[in-house]
Amino acid sequence: MKNIILNIAAVVIAATALTSCRETTETKTIVKEVDSTEATKESEGILERTAKKVDKEVNKEINEEIEKIGDDN
């Protein structure tokens, strides 16, 4: 009887030792942020980008000429 109780205790101890040592796998979610200006640059061609730069320069020159004329009021 004593031998049976010791065997059962040994089996219980071995079972708990094996189940507590298992490694659990964890999954990680990686989120990558993308700058929206980079996406639009890739979708635009070189002509569109050049046209935007030219428009900015022309608008600067127009604003400077308006400043030179001044306010008539």
C-alpha positions as CSV (number, residue, x, y, z in Angstrom):
1,M,0.0,0.0,0.0
2,K,2.8,2.4,0.9
3,N,4.5,1.6,-2.5
4,I,1.3,2.4,-4.5
5,I,0.9,5.8,-2.7
6,L,4.6,6.7,-3.4
7,N,4.2,5.7,-7.1
8,I,1.0,7.8,-7.4
9,A,2.8,10.8,-5.8
10,A,5.8,10.4,-8.1
11,V,3.5,10.4,-11.1
12,V,1.6,13.5,-9.9
13,I,4.9,15.3,-9.2
14,A,6.3,14.4,-12.7
15,A,3.1,15.4,-14.4
16,T,3.0,18.9,-12.8
17,A,6.7,19.4,-13.4
18,L,6.3,18.7,-17.1
19,T,3.2,20.8,-17.6
20,S,4.7,23.8,-15.8
21,C,7.9,23.8,-17.9
22,R,6.2,24.1,-21.3
23,E,7.0,27.2,-23.3
24,T,4.1,29.2,-24.6
25,T,4.5,30.9,-28.0
26,E,3.5,34.5,-28.2
27,T,2.6,36.3,-31.4
28,K,3.5,39.9,-31.9
29,T,1.8,42.3,-34.2
30,I,4.0,44.8,-35.9
31,V,2.4,48.0,-37.3
32,K,4.4,50.0,-39.8
33,E,3.5,53.6,-40.2
34,V,4.0,55.1,-43.7
35,D,4.3,58.8,-44.4
36,S,1.5,59.8,-46.8
37,T,3.7,62.3,-48.7
38,E,6.0,59.4,-49.8
39,A,3.1,57.5,-51.2
40,T,1.9,60.5,-53.2
41,K,5.4,61.2,-54.5
42,E,5.6,57.7,-55.9
43,S,2.2,58.0,-57.5
44,E,3.0,61.3,-59.2
45,G,5.3,61.5,-62.1
46,I,8.2,63.9,-62.6
47,L,6.1,66.3,-64.6
48,E,3.5,66.7,-61.9
49,R,6.2,67.3,-59.3
50,T,8.0,69.8,-61.5
51,A,4.8,71.6,-62.3
52,K,4.0,72.0,-58.6
53,K,7.4,73.6,-57.9
54,V,7.0,75.9,-60.9
55,D,3.6,77.0,-59.6
56,K,5.1,77.8,-56.2
57,E,7.8,80.0,-57.7
58,V,5.3,81.8,-60.0
59,N,3.0,82.4,-57.1
60,K,5.9,83.9,-55.1
61,E,6.7,86.3,-58.0
62,I,3.1,87.3,-58.3
63,N,2.8,88.0,-54.6
64,E,6.0,90.1,-54.8
65,E,4.6,92.2,-57.7
66,I,1.4,92.7,-55.8
67,E,3.4,94.0,-52.8
68,K,5.3,96.4,-55.1
69,I,2.1,97.9,-56.4
70,G,0.9,98.4,-52.9
71,D,-2.5,99.2,-51.5
72,D,-4.5,102.0,-53.1
73,N,-6.7,102.7,-50.1
